[in-house]
């Protein structure tokens, strides 16, 4: 898995991003 800044993986970032969007009332796919 690719890593960003050597801390979080792309999957983790995507998951966290979806959580943030969900809280803001936005829908992804």
Secondary structure, 3 states (H helix, E strand, C coil): CCEECCCEEHHHHHHHHHHHHHHCCCCCC
